[in-house]
Amino acid sequence: MPKRVDHEQRRREISEAARAVILRVGLVETTFGRIAQEAGCSVRLVQYYFGTKSDVLAAVRDAVMLRSAGRMQAAVGQAQPGGVERARSLLLAVLPRTPHQVEDARVLQAFHDASVRDGGSPPAAPTLLSAVLVDAAGLGEVPDGELRAQALVALSGGLVGGVLSGEYSTERAEQILALACVNLLRV
């Protein structure tokens, strides 16, 4: 009798293997061969589930973005209604706090760097996050509300980079972000 295979589970396993390879060698050096070795399968199987390298990289990026979006949704859902606290919760969810989140942030940084290096379009995440922040913090009617949201998003992006480089501890980044929220969201 043929063996039953959970195709979605196998795709996730291969995608996680690709994520591990990206973390180890970067996007450029990530190959089907390395992914297959990491996943413990054949190159043909990787090709079966992901036709091209672009397809497997997109799956990794999308999975990481979904995890990040889930953290942000949960943070906003748990925060007290009101501008500063909701905005702070949303932005704190962007900061990598666990080893897995640090790895995810490194993967996203690799995609961002590749986009900048290759002259691709800028990531949509900052624009989307600014719009969500305007809504969550009630900045729509505030003079310069959108500019304030963009400043906080830019700061949070810099803090993520600082945490990844070791310039800031997560705790220090949280303190900086909290101070910025209080000062930029005071209306």
Solvent accessible surface area in square Angstrom, and as a share of the most:
residue,aa,sasa,rsa
1,M,228,1.02
2,P,120,0.76
3,K,176,0.75
4,R,231,0.84
5,V,71,0.41
6,D,90,0.47
7,H,94,0.42
8,E,104,0.46
9,Q,72,0.32
10,R,49,0.18
11,R,82,0.30
12,R,127,0.46
13,E,69,0.31
14,I,0,0.00
15,S,11,0.07
16,E,67,0.30
17,A,7,0.06
18,A,0,0.00
19,R,14,0.05
20,A,29,0.22
21,V,0,0.00
22,I,6,0.03
23,L,59,0.29
24,R,143,0.52
25,V,49,0.28
26,G,25,0.24
27,L,18,0.09
28,V,103,0.59
29,E,88,0.40
30,T,0,0.00
31,T,62,0.36
32,F,33,0.14
33,G,37,0.36
34,R,92,0.34
35,I,0,0.00
36,A,4,0.03
37,Q,150,0.67
38,E,75,0.34
39,A,23,0.18
40,G,67,0.65
41,C,27,0.16
42,S,61,0.39
43,V,60,0.34
44,R,189,0.69
45,L,58,0.29
46,V,0,0.00
47,Q,74,0.33
48,Y,153,0.58
49,Y,21,0.08
50,F,4,0.02
51,G,53,0.51
52,T,71,0.41
53,K,72,0.31
54,S,79,0.51
55,D,70,0.36
56,V,0,0.00
57,L,25,0.13
58,A,31,0.24
59,A,24,0.19
60,V,2,0.01
61,R,93,0.34
62,D,68,0.35
63,A,32,0.25
64,V,0,0.00
65,M,73,0.33
66,L,129,0.64
67,R,79,0.29
68,S,12,0.08
69,A,45,0.35
70,G,35,0.34
71,R,60,0.22
72,M,41,0.18
73,Q,142,0.63
74,A,51,0.39
75,A,20,0.16
76,V,24,0.14
77,G,66,0.63
78,Q,152,0.67
79,A,16,0.13
80,Q,124,0.55
81,P,112,0.71
82,G,40,0.39
83,G,26,0.25
84,V,55,0.32
85,E,69,0.31
86,R,68,0.25
87,A,0,0.00
88,R,75,0.27
89,S,18,0.11
90,L,3,0.01
91,L,0,0.00
92,L,14,0.07
93,A,9,0.07
94,V,33,0.19
95,L,1,0.01
96,P,1,0.01
97,R,117,0.43
98,T,60,0.35
99,P,112,0.70
100,H,82,0.36
101,Q,31,0.14
102,V,37,0.21
103,E,64,0.29
104,D,3,0.01
105,A,12,0.10
106,R,112,0.41
107,V,0,0.00
108,L,47,0.23
109,Q,71,0.31
110,A,26,0.20
111,F,32,0.13
112,H,73,0.33
113,D,65,0.34
114,A,14,0.11
115,S,27,0.18
116,V,100,0.58
117,R,142,0.52
118,D,104,0.54
119,G,68,0.65
120,G,44,0.42
121,S,91,0.59
122,P,112,0.71
123,P,54,0.34
124,A,79,0.61
125,A,40,0.31
126,P,63,0.40
127,T,103,0.60
128,L,119,0.59
129,L,20,0.10
130,S,8,0.05
131,A,60,0.47
132,V,61,0.35
133,L,0,0.00
134,V,29,0.16
135,D,117,0.60
136,A,14,0.11
137,A,10,0.08
138,G,51,0.50
139,L,4,0.02
140,G,58,0.56
141,E,170,0.76
142,V,25,0.15
143,P,107,0.67
144,D,93,0.48
145,G,3,0.03
146,E,112,0.50
147,L,113,0.56
148,R,59,0.22
149,A,0,0.00
150,Q,84,0.37
151,A,41,0.32
152,L,0,0.00
153,V,13,0.07
154,A,72,0.56
155,L,57,0.29
156,S,1,0.01
157,G,44,0.42
158,G,49,0.47
159,L,4,0.02
160,V,20,0.12
161,G,29,0.28
162,G,3,0.03
163,V,20,0.12
164,L,19,0.10
165,S,85,0.55
166,G,62,0.59
167,E,122,0.55
168,Y,69,0.26
169,S,59,0.38
170,T,28,0.16
171,E,114,0.51
172,R,135,0.49
173,A,0,0.00
174,E,44,0.20
175,Q,102,0.46
176,I,46,0.23
177,L,0,0.00
178,A,26,0.20
179,L,118,0.59
180,A,16,0.13
181,C,0,0.00
182,V,72,0.42
183,N,75,0.38
184,L,60,0.30
185,L,7,0.03
186,R,150,0.55
187,V,128,0.74
